[in-house]
Amino acid sequence: MKVLQFTIPVAHDRTVIVQEDDMPHFYPYLHRHREAQLIWIKEGEGTLIVANNMYAFQKGDVYLLGANQPHLLKSNPVYFEENSGLKIQSLMIFFDPQGKLAPVLALPEMQWLATFMQQHQNGFKVPQAHQAHIVSQMEAVQQAGNTEVMVSFLNLFQSLQQLNNQLEPLSTSILSGFSESEGLRIGHIFNFLMQNYHRNISLEEVAAEAHLTPQAFCRYFKKHTRQTFIAFLNELRINEACKKLTSSQFENIASVAYTCGFNNITNFNRVFRSVKGQAPKAYFKRLLQI
């Protein structure tokens, strides 16, 4: 297998880079780049991992990912099935606060923007009620000519800045200090867990994937994710369970629990409550009322 870089280069011939993707699935590996990234999910569903946190993403979501923030957009398994007919679409805006944009941020008139970017190095999700407005401004940046693109970009971030008190960080830990080798190893572990969460995974098995002893693996994983292996795996399984609970493809909660790697419904209910703060039935009922 070809070894993929952890740090992915982004074309930087412009101050503001706009990219539109239309593919069978998102790039399925943990990676980072020096540019911050604003992304609109036009089509697609899956799991977003940002540093050591994970979120279920869906069509319409808008996220800001910080500069050098490790992240992974993992499309749901059905997107990888042959002849599924599914695809993902996204609109992305890249910009490097420490690169070509730095002289702009140094201007006294741009102090508000420099402060906003500093405050949100760990990214955020745009609240659903404001997604349509932010998307329209992202499209304005995409459609702007050379002399208008910075004006559109500033208008976009003025709108985001107005939401400042509603924005919560995607991650409370900064894992940007990964070396390339560490990033590749952590990325391989994440991908292994995401592909196998539905079955029993022993500590010895996942440690072998990382080429470490079980004891060394536990220390390594906790150091680089600030979570234990079990806590991360449980959160991954509950995240997948939440997506299945809303898919209408399963008859009951018990069937969801077993397809997400839990051996009994009692353990599933206990872990679900510890991760989500409420029982699965209450969570599902609340979703139906939204």
N, C-alpha and C positions, 0 to 999 in steps of 0.2 A: 504494500500500500504506500502511496506517496505521502510523505510527511508534510503536513500543512503548517504553515507558519502561524504562530499565535498572534503576532502583530501583523495586521493586514494593511498594506499601503492603500491609500486613497489618492486619486488624482488631485494634485494641488496646484493646478495652473490658474485657478481662480480663487478669490477670497471666499465666495459663497458657492458651494458646489451642489448642484441639484441632480439627483439620479432617480430614475424610475425603473423598478424591477417588475418583470412579468415572467414568472418561472414556475416549474412544477412544485417547488417547495423552497423555503428559506435556506440560507447557508447554514448547515447543521453543526457547526463547530464553534466552541468557545473562542472568542477572538477579541481584539481591541484595536483601536487606531487613535492617533493623536488628535483627530478631529472629534468634536462633539457632534451628535447626530440627532436630528429631529425626524421622526419617522411616523408616517400615517399608514396604517394597515388598510389598504383598499379592499383586499380580498385575502382570506386565510384565517386559520385558527391554530392555536398551539400553545406552547409554554415559553415564556420569556424568563430566562435566568439572567439576573444582573448581580454581579459579584456573588453573594451568597443568598440572594433572595429570589423567589420565583413567583410568577404571575401567569394566569391564563389570559392569553390575548385573543381578540376576535376582530372581525371586520368593523372598521370605524374607529378603533383605538388610535390614540396619538401619544407617543412617548418622546421624551428627551433623554438621550443617553449621554453621559458626561464624557469629556475627553479622557482617553486612556482607561475607560471603565470597562472591565471585562464583561462581555455579554454574549448571549446565545438565544436566537429565535428558533426554537425547535417546532417545526410543523407537526401536527398530529400524525400518527402512524398511517392513517388512510391516504395521506398525500404521497407516501412513498410506494403505495401499491401500484403495480403495473396496470395501465389502462384505467386508472381511477377517473381520469377526465378532470381532476381538480387542478387548480393552480393558485398561486399567490400573486398578489399585486401590491406594490407599496410605492410611496413617494417619499424620498429622503432628502434632507438638506444637511450638508456637512459644512462645518466651519471650525477653524482652529483659533481659539482665543489667544494662543501664544505665538501664532504665525502671522500671516498677512493681516489679520484683523487686529493685532496688538496695537498698532499706531492709532487706529480709530478708537479703541477702548481707552487709550491714554489721554484723549481729549477731555477737557473739563466738562464739555456739554454731554459727553458719553459716560459720565460717572455712574449714572443710573443703570446702564447696560453692563458695565464692568462689575458693579456690585451684584446685579442679578445673576450673572454667570458664575461669579464666585460663590454665591449662596447655593447654587444648584449644581455643583460639581458631581453630585451623586444622582442626578437625573430626577425625573418626575413623570407622572402620567397626567395628561390634561383631563380635567373633570368632564364627564360625559356631556353635561349641559352646555359646555363651551366648545366641544369638538368641531361642530359644523363651522363655527366662526373662524377657528384657528386653521381648519383645513382650507377654507376659502382664501385665507391669507398666504398659506403655503403654496397654493396654486398660483396666486399672484406673483410670488417670487419665481416660480417655475416659468411663468409666461413673460416676465419682465425682460426688456432689452438690456444691453450693457450699461446704459446710462441710468436705468431705473431700478436695477436689481438691488442696490444697497438701500434705496428708499423703501422698497417693498420689504426688505429684510428687517429694517428698523421698525417699520409699521407692525410687522409680525411680532417682534419681541416687545414692543410697547403693549400689545394686547396680552402677551404672556405675563408681562410684568404686572399688569393690572389684576391678574389672578394670584398674585404672590402668596396671599394668606390662605389660599385653598390648595397649594401645592405641597405634597409630601414626598420626601426622598424615596427613590426606589430601593436604596440600600443605605444602611447606617455605617457600613464598613467600607474602607477604601482599599481595594485589592490591586491597585495599579502597580504595585511594586513587584509583581511577578516577573521573573526572568523568562526568557523564551522557553527554556526546558521545563520550568515549573508550570508555565501556562499550558504547554502541550500535555503535561501529565495530568493536571487538574481537568483540562478539557476532555481527555480520554476517560477519566473517572466519571465525569458528569454524563458523557454520552453512553458509557456502559450502563450506568444506573437508569438512565431514561429509556434505554432499550430493554431493560430486564426487570423493571420495578414490579411487574405483574407476577413474578415468581419469587420463591425464597432465595435470598442472596446472603450467603454467609460472609462473615468478616474475612475469613481466610481467602475466599474467592475474589473479593474485590481488592484485597491487599495484593494478591498475586497479579491482578491486572495492573497495579501500580508498581510491581516489582519491589515490594517492600514486605517486611514481616508484619503480622497483624498489629503488634505493639507499635512499630515504627509508623505504620499507616495511620493509626489512630492519632498519634501526635502530629503527623504531617497534615492530615485532613483538618484537624482542629486549628492548627496554626494558620492555615491558608484560607479557611472558610469561616472561622470563629463559630462553627457548629460541630457537634459530634456527627459521626457517620450515620448513626441511627436517627438522629433528629432530622438530618437533611433528607434521608430516605423516606422517613415518615411524612415530611412536608411535601415531598415529591408525590408520594402515593395519594395523599389527601387532595393535592391540587388536581391530580388526574381524576380522582373520585368526584370532585365538584363538577368537572367538565362532563363526566358521564351522567351525573344526576340530572343535568339540564339537557341532555341529548335526546331524551325520550326513547332510547334504544334498550333500556333495561327495565325489567318488570318490577323490581323492588330494590331496596337499599342493600339487602344481603348479597344479591348478585353483583352489585357494584363493588362491594367490599372484597369479594373473592377474586374478581378480575383485576383488582388493584394490589394484590399481594398479601392481603390479610387472611389469616387462617380461621378466624372466627369473628362473629359480628360484635361480640362484647369488646374485644380488643380494638376493633375498628371504631366503635362508638367512643371509646375512651380517648384514642389518639385524635379522632376528628374533633372532639370537644377541646382538647388541649391545643390544637392548631388553630381552630376557627372560633373558639370561645362559645360554641353552642352545639347542640346535638344535630346530627344529620337531618332528621325530620324537620326541625325548626329552621335550619338553613334552607332546605328545599322549599318549605312553605313560604319563607320570606322572599325567595327568588321569584316564586310564582306571583307574588303581589306587586313586584316592581314593574 
